[in-house]
Amino acid sequence: MTTFESQIKTIYAPDQLVFTSLSSFKNFDTIAAEKIKGWESTEDTCRFKVDKLGEFGLRIVERDPYKTIKIESEGKAPFTFTFWMQLKQMSYNDTRMKLTIKADLNMMMKMFAQKPLENFINTLADEIANSFNRMYAQTN
């Protein structure tokens, strides 16, 4: 398994608000990263395309309130993987978030997918943090 981790991002909102929002793929509809195309979602599943990597399906398989959301690949995908969103509240309006992907990549796929996956996970972390920070700044 190959592990990809995002940078730790600061979200200026309580962990409960962040967790509740991230616990449903329906809430990701507004996150429109440049590399994500064809987004479709339900509460527990989503499908999308990533430039240079292909089409992916995800399913939320575990929710540990205010701490972790565990997601697994589903359906047609170029490789299998597990994806975690980890949250840690530092103070009331200071939640730290890290995204982790563990992917089952053969050597050839790793050479091809490493850079796009690193870019994807960091872009997604940026988009999530920026989206929350814009939204929460408007409500305070």
Contacts in CASP RR format, 6 or more apart in sequence:
PFRMAT RR
TARGET T0000
AUTHOR 0000-0000-0000
METHOD contacts of the structure
MODEL  1
MTTFESQIKTIYAPDQLVFTSLSSFKNFDTIAAEKIKGWESTEDTCRFKV
DKLGEFGLRIVERDPYKTIKIESEGKAPFTFTFWMQLKQMSYNDTRMKLT
IKADLNMMMKMFAQKPLENFINTLADEIANSFNRMYAQTN
1 102 0 8 1.000
1 103 0 8 1.000
1 104 0 8 1.000
2 102 0 8 1.000
2 103 0 8 1.000
2 104 0 8 1.000
2 105 0 8 1.000
2 110 0 8 1.000
2 114 0 8 1.000
3 100 0 8 1.000
3 101 0 8 1.000
3 102 0 8 1.000
3 103 0 8 1.000
4 100 0 8 1.000
4 101 0 8 1.000
4 102 0 8 1.000
4 103 0 8 1.000
4 114 0 8 1.000
4 117 0 8 1.000
4 118 0 8 1.000
4 121 0 8 1.000
5 98 0 8 1.000
5 99 0 8 1.000
5 100 0 8 1.000
5 101 0 8 1.000
5 121 0 8 1.000
6 98 0 8 1.000
6 99 0 8 1.000
6 100 0 8 1.000
6 121 0 8 1.000
6 122 0 8 1.000
6 124 0 8 1.000
6 125 0 8 1.000
7 98 0 8 1.000
7 122 0 8 1.000
7 125 0 8 1.000
8 96 0 8 1.000
8 97 0 8 1.000
8 98 0 8 1.000
9 96 0 8 1.000
9 97 0 8 1.000
9 98 0 8 1.000
9 125 0 8 1.000
9 126 0 8 1.000
9 128 0 8 1.000
9 129 0 8 1.000
10 94 0 8 1.000
10 95 0 8 1.000
10 96 0 8 1.000
10 97 0 8 1.000
10 129 0 8 1.000
11 18 0 8 1.000
11 94 0 8 1.000
11 95 0 8 1.000
11 96 0 8 1.000
11 97 0 8 1.000
11 128 0 8 1.000
11 129 0 8 1.000
11 132 0 8 1.000
11 133 0 8 1.000
11 136 0 8 1.000
12 93 0 8 1.000
12 94 0 8 1.000
12 95 0 8 1.000
12 132 0 8 1.000
12 133 0 8 1.000
12 136 0 8 1.000
12 137 0 8 1.000
13 93 0 8 1.000
13 95 0 8 1.000
13 132 0 8 1.000
13 133 0 8 1.000
13 135 0 8 1.000
13 136 0 8 1.000
14 89 0 8 1.000
14 92 0 8 1.000
14 93 0 8 1.000
14 95 0 8 1.000
15 66 0 8 1.000
15 67 0 8 1.000
15 87 0 8 1.000
15 88 0 8 1.000
15 89 0 8 1.000
15 95 0 8 1.000
16 66 0 8 1.000
17 136 0 8 1.000
18 87 0 8 1.000
18 95 0 8 1.000
18 97 0 8 1.000
18 132 0 8 1.000
19 63 0 8 1.000
19 65 0 8 1.000
19 66 0 8 1.000
19 67 0 8 1.000
19 69 0 8 1.000
19 87 0 8 1.000
21 27 0 8 1.000
21 132 0 8 1.000
22 69 0 8 1.000
22 85 0 8 1.000
22 87 0 8 1.000
22 128 0 8 1.000
23 60 0 8 1.000
23 63 0 8 1.000
23 69 0 8 1.000
24 43 0 8 1.000
24 44 0 8 1.000
25 41 0 8 1.000
25 42 0 8 1.000
25 43 0 8 1.000
25 44 0 8 1.000
25 45 0 8 1.000
25 46 0 8 1.000
25 58 0 8 1.000
25 60 0 8 1.000
26 41 0 8 1.000
26 42 0 8 1.000
26 43 0 8 1.000
28 39 0 8 1.000
28 41 0 8 1.000
28 46 0 8 1.000
29 39 0 8 1.000
29 41 0 8 1.000
30 131 0 8 1.000
31 124 0 8 1.000
31 127 0 8 1.000
31 128 0 8 1.000
31 131 0 8 1.000
32 39 0 8 1.000
32 127 0 8 1.000
33 120 0 8 1.000
33 123 0 8 1.000
33 124 0 8 1.000
33 127 0 8 1.000
34 123 0 8 1.000
35 50 0 8 1.000
35 51 0 8 1.000
35 116 0 8 1.000
35 119 0 8 1.000
35 120 0 8 1.000
35 123 0 8 1.000
36 48 0 8 1.000
36 49 0 8 1.000
36 50 0 8 1.000
36 124 0 8 1.000
37 48 0 8 1.000
37 49 0 8 1.000
37 50 0 8 1.000
37 51 0 8 1.000
38 47 0 8 1.000
38 48 0 8 1.000
38 49 0 8 1.000
39 46 0 8 1.000
39 47 0 8 1.000
39 48 0 8 1.000
40 46 0 8 1.000
40 47 0 8 1.000
40 48 0 8 1.000
41 47 0 8 1.000
44 59 0 8 1.000
44 60 0 8 1.000
45 57 0 8 1.000
45 58 0 8 1.000
45 59 0 8 1.000
45 60 0 8 1.000
45 74 0 8 1.000
46 57 0 8 1.000
46 58 0 8 1.000
47 55 0 8 1.000
47 56 0 8 1.000
47 57 0 8 1.000
47 58 0 8 1.000
48 55 0 8 1.000
48 56 0 8 1.000
48 57 0 8 1.000
49 55 0 8 1.000
49 56 0 8 1.000
50 56 0 8 1.000
50 116 0 8 1.000
50 120 0 8 1.000
51 116 0 8 1.000
52 116 0 8 1.000
53 78 0 8 1.000
53 113 0 8 1.000
53 116 0 8 1.000
53 117 0 8 1.000
53 120 0 8 1.000
54 78 0 8 1.000
55 76 0 8 1.000
55 77 0 8 1.000
56 73 0 8 1.000
56 77 0 8 1.000
57 73 0 8 1.000
57 74 0 8 1.000
57 75 0 8 1.000
57 76 0 8 1.000
57 77 0 8 1.000
58 71 0 8 1.000
58 72 0 8 1.000
58 73 0 8 1.000
58 74 0 8 1.000
58 83 0 8 1.000
59 71 0 8 1.000
59 72 0 8 1.000
59 74 0 8 1.000
60 69 0 8 1.000
60 70 0 8 1.000
60 71 0 8 1.000
61 70 0 8 1.000
61 71 0 8 1.000
61 72 0 8 1.000
62 68 0 8 1.000
62 69 0 8 1.000
62 70 0 8 1.000
63 69 0 8 1.000
63 70 0 8 1.000
64 70 0 8 1.000
66 87 0 8 1.000
66 89 0 8 1.000
67 86 0 8 1.000
67 87 0 8 1.000
67 88 0 8 1.000
68 84 0 8 1.000
68 85 0 8 1.000
68 86 0 8 1.000
68 87 0 8 1.000
69 84 0 8 1.000
69 85 0 8 1.000
70 82 0 8 1.000
70 83 0 8 1.000
70 84 0 8 1.000
71 82 0 8 1.000
71 83 0 8 1.000
71 84 0 8 1.000
71 85 0 8 1.000
72 80 0 8 1.000
72 81 0 8 1.000
72 82 0 8 1.000
72 83 0 8 1.000
73 79 0 8 1.000
73 80 0 8 1.000
73 81 0 8 1.000
73 82 0 8 1.000
73 83 0 8 1.000
78 109 0 8 1.000
78 113 0 8 1.000
79 103 0 8 1.000
79 104 0 8 1.000
79 105 0 8 1.000
79 109 0 8 1.000
79 113 0 8 1.000
80 103 0 8 1.000
80 104 0 8 1.000
81 101 0 8 1.000
81 102 0 8 1.000
81 103 0 8 1.000
81 104 0 8 1.000
82 101 0 8 1.000
82 102 0 8 1.000
83 99 0 8 1.000
83 100 0 8 1.000
83 101 0 8 1.000
83 102 0 8 1.000
84 99 0 8 1.000
84 100 0 8 1.000
85 97 0 8 1.000
85 98 0 8 1.000
85 99 0 8 1.000
86 97 0 8 1.000
86 98 0 8 1.000
86 99 0 8 1.000
86 100 0 8 1.000
87 95 0 8 1.000
87 96 0 8 1.000
87 97 0 8 1.000
88 95 0 8 1.000
88 96 0 8 1.000
89 95 0 8 1.000
89 96 0 8 1.000
90 96 0 8 1.000
93 136 0 8 1.000
97 125 0 8 1.000
97 128 0 8 1.000
97 129 0 8 1.000
98 125 0 8 1.000
99 121 0 8 1.000
99 124 0 8 1.000
99 125 0 8 1.000
99 128 0 8 1.000
100 121 0 8 1.000
101 117 0 8 1.000
101 121 0 8 1.000
103 113 0 8 1.000
103 117 0 8 1.000
105 113 0 8 1.000
END
